[in-house]
């Protein structure tokens, strides 16, 4: 998935990257499936933020 270790640790709820060696053996497909719900949740938050920013730009114009 070409995601850095810090991001993977956060998605999995770990405080640091020390346990990622265990997930490296899992593989990209399984890791993608296991983190899909959290990634979708984060995408929704970011989409809301972007819509707010776009609304703010329209007010300034």
C-alpha positions in Angstrom: 0.0 0.0 0.0 3.1 2.2 0.2 2.1 3.6 3.6 4.7 4.7 6.0 5.2 2.8 9.3 3.9 5.7 11.5 0.6 5.8 9.6 0.2 2.1 9.8 0.8 2.2 13.6 -1.8 4.9 14.0 -4.3 3.0 12.0 -3.8 -0.1 14.1 -4.0 1.9 17.3 -0.4 1.5 18.4 1.6 4.2 20.2 4.8 3.5 18.2 6.1 1.4 15.4 7.8 -1.3 17.4 5.1 -4.0 16.8 4.9 -3.5 13.0 7.4 -6.3 12.4 4.5 -8.7 13.1 2.3 -7.0 10.5 5.0 -7.0 7.8 4.4 -10.7 7.6 0.7 -10.3 7.1 0.8 -8.8 3.6 -0.7 -5.8 2.0 -4.1 -7.3 1.1 -4.9 -8.4 4.7 -3.6 -5.2 6.2 -5.8 -3.1 3.8 -8.8 -5.2 4.8 -8.1 -4.8 8.5 -7.7 -1.0 8.3 -10.4 -0.3 5.8 -13.0 0.8 8.4 -10.6 3.3 10.0 -9.4 4.6 6.7 -13.0 5.2 5.5 -13.7 7.0 8.8 -10.6 9.2 8.3 -11.7 9.9 4.7 -15.1 11.1 5.9 -13.5 13.5 8.3 -11.2 14.9 5.7 -14.0 15.2 3.2 -16.0 17.3 5.8 -13.0 19.5 6.4 -12.5 20.1 2.7 -16.1 21.0 2.3 -15.8 23.5 5.2 -12.7 25.0 3.6 -14.6 25.4 0.3 -17.5 27.1 2.1 -15.1 29.5 3.8 -13.5 30.4 0.4 -17.0 31.2 -1.0 -17.7 33.5 1.9 -14.5 35.5 1.4 -15.1 36.0 -2.3 
